[in-house]
Amino acid sequence: MRTRTVRSITVLAAAGATAFAAPALASAEPIDLQPTPIGCPAGIGPVDTETAPDEADLPEGGIEYEIEQDGSGGGQINWVNLSTLQLGDGVLPPAEEGEEPAIALETGEGLVVSAVWGAHENAGGQGCFLLPGLDLTNVPAAAPAPTPDEDDEASPEPVDNQ
C-alpha cells in the first residue's frame, strides 16, 4: 500500500510540475520549488541539485541532491524520468555533525521531475516534516568516448638509429 501511495504522489508531482514548467521549458531554465518545512521554526537550508557536468565526481546520467545545511539530515526523494518513464527513489542520510546530507541517484539522461519530502532534522536538532518540493532537471547525455585516430594507429613509431 505504501509503495502505491508513494508512486501516486510521484506521478501527481510529475504531472503538476510538467504543467507548471511547460512555458519555461523553451528557455531551458531549471525550475526549483523548495520543500516547505512544518514543525521546525528555524527552517532548513536550500535543497540543491547538480548533474555530472556541474559536479566532477558524479557519474554521468545522474543527479546529486543535497541540503545546504551542515548537521541536518533525512528526507525522501522520488523521481520520474519523463524521457524514459522510469521511476526511482532515495533517502537522504540522517543528520551528522559537520556534514551536508547528499545522495547521488542514477536517473538516466533526459528530463527528470523529482520531489523532496518527508521527515527531516535541521541543524538545530528540530524534527520537522517537509511538504514536497519539486525539481525539474535536464540530465545531459553522456559524452561520447574519444575514438582513437586511425592515422596514429597505422603509423609506426619513428626509430632512432643513433
N, C-alpha and C positions, 0 to 999 in steps of 0.2 A: 504494500500500500504506500509506503514511504517513497519508494522509487517512482511510482506513478505520479505522486504529488510533486516530487522534485522535477520530473520530466515535464509535467504540465506547467509548472512555474517557469521553467526554462523556455518552453515553446511560447508561452504568453509573453515573456520578456523579450524574446527574439522578435516576435511579431510587432510588439509595441515599439521597440527600438527601431525596427526597419521602417515602420510608418512614420515615426518621428524624424528619422535620419534621412529619408529619401531625398528631400531637397538639398541637403548638404553633401550627398554622395558625389555629385558632379564636381565639387570643389576639392574632393579627396581630403577633407579635414577630418581628423578623428573626433568622435563625439564621446564625451565622458560625463556621465551623470553620477556624482559621488553618492555612496551609500549614506543613509541618514541614521545616525546612532540614536537609540532610545534607551534611556536609563543611565547614561553616563554624562553628567553635566559638563565635564571637561572636554568631551568630544574625542575625535580620533584624528590622526594625520591623514593627508590625502592618499587615495589609492592611485597607484601609478602602474601603467602597463608599458612594456618595452618588447620590441621584436629583435631578431638576430642582427640586422644592420645597426641597430642602436646599442645593443649590448653584445660585446665581443665574445663573452663566454657562453652565450645562449645558443643552443643548436638551431639551425635553420628550420623553419616550419613550426615555430612555437612562440608562445607569449609568456613573458615573466610578469607575474602580478606581485606587487609589493605595496605595503602600507608604510608610508614615510613617517614612522614614529618608533624610535628605539624603545625596547621594553614592552611593546604591545604584541598582541597575537590573537590568533583564532579568526575564523570566518570561513565560509563556504564559497566556492566558485563553481558555477555551472556555465557551460558554453555550448554554442551551436555554430558549426561552420556552415554558413549559408551556401557556400560554393559546392561542398561535398555532402551536406546534410548529415554530417557526423555529430554526435553528442559526446560530451565529456564532462568531468568534474574533478575537483581537487579541494584540498583543505589547507589553509594557511597554517603554518606551525604555531604552537602555543607561545605565549609570552616568554621571552628570555632576555635577561638584562643585557643591555648594550647592543642588541640585535634588532633589525627591522624584519618583520615577518615577510617572507617571499617564497614563491613557488613558481617553477617553470613547468608549463604544460605543453605537450605536443598536440597542437590543434590542426596541423597541416596548413598548407597555403590556401589563401582565399579570405573572404570576408567573414570575420568571426564576431558574433554577438555574445557577450558574456555578462553574467550577473554576479555581483559580490554581495553576500548577505550572511546572516546568521549570528551566532554567539561570538562575542569579541571581548577582549580585556584590553583597555587602553593602558598607556604608560603609567598612569596614576593608580593602577590596580583596580579601577572601576569596571565591573562587568556590565555589558550592555548588549542589546540586540541591534544588528544592522538591518534596516529596511533595504531592500535591493537597490544597489547602484548599477547602472548599465554602462557597458563599454562597447564600442564598435571599433574594431581594429582590422585593417587590411594586412594580413600576413603575407609578405612578399615570397615569390617563388625562390627556390634555392638557386644560387648562382651556378651556371654550368661549370663542370670541371674543365680545367685547361687541357687542351689537346696538344700532344707533342707535335712539333713542327716536323713534317715529313722530310724536309731537306736536312735537318740536323741528324736524323737517324740514318739517312743514306750516305752522308759524308763521313769518311773515316777521319779519325783524329790525325793531325799532322805529326810526323815523326821527326825528331831532332837527331840527325846523324852525326853529331859532333862528338 
